[in-house]
Amino acid sequence: MSRNKFLTEDLELQKIREAEQQLLLLEQECAEIPKKLALQQKEQQCTMPPLAEIEDRKRRIAHDQMVSRGEVANILRDQNRSLLLMVLFASASASLIWWGIKLIQG
């Protein structure tokens, strides 16, 4: 019986040691969590922004490079010239229609 008692005590002692080892491993893992979190935050800060933002930035940069003050002035001048031509065309068409109606009436 004493041999069985020693065996059970040895088994219990071994279980306790295994549980202690597991607790030590868990403690080490928990001690590393703040380091891992800090590393993840640093990686997130260093990573590139989402692709949508990258495309918007590229588009904005390309637009800024393409459009200078002189180009804006040229575009406005061309638009004003086109508007003037359209008004002249509309007035000429209206006057031709009016002239045609007057001719038909007598």
KOLTORTI-910281 format. One record per residue (C-alpha): residue number from 1; x, y, z; chain. Coordinates in nm, 4 decimals, padded with zeros to 6 digits. Example, Ala and Ser with C-alpha at 12.3 -4.5 7.8 and 13.67 -1.06 7.14 Angstrom:
NODE   nr      east     north        up  kette
NODE    1   01.2300  -00.4500   00.7800      A
NODE    2   01.3670  -00.1060   00.7140      A
This chain:
NODE   nr      east     north        up  kette
NODE    1   00.0000   00.0000   00.0000      A
NODE    2   00.2753   00.2398   00.0745      A
NODE    3   00.4033   00.1885  -00.2783      A
NODE    4   00.0606   00.2788  -00.4211      A
NODE    5   00.0537   00.5810  -00.1952      A
NODE    6   00.3922   00.6951  -00.3277      A
NODE    7   00.2817   00.6392  -00.6856      A
NODE    8  -00.0334   00.8449  -00.6404      A
NODE    9   00.1648   01.1160  -00.4664      A
NODE   10   00.4198   01.1126  -00.7509      A
NODE   11   00.1382   01.1374  -01.0054      A
NODE   12  -00.0201   01.4255  -00.8157      A
NODE   13   00.3170   01.5963  -00.7859      A
NODE   14   00.3752   01.5513  -01.1582      A
NODE   15   00.0313   01.6974  -01.2363      A
NODE   16   00.1037   01.9927  -01.0096      A
NODE   17   00.4389   02.0521  -01.1812      A
NODE   18   00.2731   02.0349  -01.5252      A
NODE   19   00.0080   02.2814  -01.4122      A
NODE   20   00.2827   02.5062  -01.2745      A
NODE   21   00.4690   02.4895  -01.6092      A
NODE   22   00.1507   02.5808  -01.7944      A
NODE   23   00.0936   02.8716  -01.5597      A
NODE   24   00.4496   02.9928  -01.6148      A
NODE   25   00.4021   02.9723  -01.9929      A
NODE   26   00.0764   03.1661  -01.9672      A
NODE   27   00.2457   03.4246  -01.7488      A
NODE   28   00.5230   03.4685  -02.0064      A
NODE   29   00.2675   03.5027  -02.2861      A
NODE   30   00.0740   03.7624  -02.0870      A
NODE   31   00.3940   03.9540  -02.0197      A
NODE   32   00.4605   03.9684  -02.3963      A
NODE   33   00.1124   04.0991  -02.4847      A
NODE   34   00.1908   04.4702  -02.4235      A
NODE   35   00.5022   04.4390  -02.6392      A
NODE   36   00.3016   04.2738  -02.9168      A
NODE   37   00.0325   04.5423  -02.8969      A
NODE   38   00.2914   04.8187  -02.9142      A
NODE   39   00.4518   04.6502  -03.2145      A
NODE   40   00.1134   04.6147  -03.3892      A
NODE   41   00.0326   04.9821  -03.3287      A
NODE   42   00.3693   05.0837  -03.4676      A
NODE   43   00.3138   04.8652  -03.7767      A
NODE   44  -00.0323   05.0158  -03.8299      A
NODE   45   00.1154   05.3651  -03.8156      A
NODE   46   00.3847   05.2714  -04.0652      A
NODE   47   00.1592   05.0931  -04.3135      A
NODE   48   00.0261   05.2600  -04.6254      A
NODE   49  -00.3253   05.4057  -04.6276      A
NODE   50  -00.6071   05.2218  -04.8006      A
NODE   51  -00.6052   05.2073  -05.1794      A
NODE   52  -00.8957   05.4538  -05.2176      A
NODE   53  -00.6948   05.7248  -05.0445      A
NODE   54  -00.3923   05.6500  -05.2602      A
NODE   55  -00.5980   05.6873  -05.5786      A
NODE   56  -00.7494   06.0134  -05.4542      A
NODE   57  -00.4062   06.1500  -05.3712      A
NODE   58  -00.2664   06.0505  -05.7111      A
NODE   59  -00.5626   06.2094  -05.8870      A
NODE   60  -00.5275   06.5295  -05.6831      A
NODE   61  -00.1524   06.5490  -05.7482      A
NODE   62  -00.2008   06.4891  -06.1202      A
NODE   63  -00.4696   06.7576  -06.1319      A
NODE   64  -00.2527   07.0054  -05.9440      A
NODE   65   00.0407   06.9401  -06.1747      A
NODE   66  -00.1715   06.9672  -06.4861      A
NODE   67  -00.3617   07.2797  -06.3908      A
NODE   68  -00.1605   07.5919  -06.3367      A
NODE   69  -00.2830   07.9514  -06.3216      A
NODE   70  -00.2131   08.0071  -06.6897      A
NODE   71  -00.4048   07.6961  -06.7877      A
NODE   72  -00.7012   07.8037  -06.5782      A
NODE   73  -00.7002   08.1449  -06.7492      A
NODE   74  -00.6845   07.9773  -07.0912      A
NODE   75  -00.9729   07.7467  -07.0086      A
NODE   76  -01.1879   08.0363  -06.8845      A
NODE   77  -01.1068   08.2400  -07.1954      A
NODE   78  -01.2022   07.9495  -07.4218      A
NODE   79  -01.5281   07.8953  -07.2325      A
NODE   80  -01.6174   08.2640  -07.2572      A
NODE   81  -01.5382   08.2616  -07.6290      A
NODE   82  -01.7550   07.9531  -07.6787      A
NODE   83  -02.0384   08.1117  -07.4824      A
NODE   84  -02.0177   08.4280  -07.6951      A
NODE   85  -02.0281   08.2234  -08.0161      A
NODE   86  -02.3281   08.0272  -07.8892      A
NODE   87  -02.5167   08.3496  -07.8054      A
NODE   88  -02.4314   08.4946  -08.1477      A
NODE   89  -02.5509   08.1728  -08.3185      A
NODE   90  -02.8759   08.1729  -08.1211      A
NODE   91  -02.9440   08.5399  -08.2028      A
NODE   92  -02.8622   08.4841  -08.5713      A
NODE   93  -03.0966   08.1846  -08.5814      A
NODE   94  -03.3719   08.3822  -08.4105      A
NODE   95  -03.3303   08.6733  -08.6509      A
NODE   96  -03.3403   08.4383  -08.9525      A
NODE   97  -03.6572   08.2760  -08.8226      A
NODE   98  -03.8127   08.6170  -08.7593      A
NODE   99  -03.7108   08.7330  -09.1098      A
NODE  100  -03.8590   08.4152  -09.2635      A
NODE  101  -04.1871   08.4631  -09.0810      A
NODE  102  -04.2073   08.8252  -09.1960      A
NODE  103  -04.1441   08.7177  -09.5562      A
NODE  104  -04.4207   08.4544  -09.5424      A
NODE  105  -04.6699   08.6985  -09.3899      A
NODE  106  -04.6232   08.9382  -09.6688      A
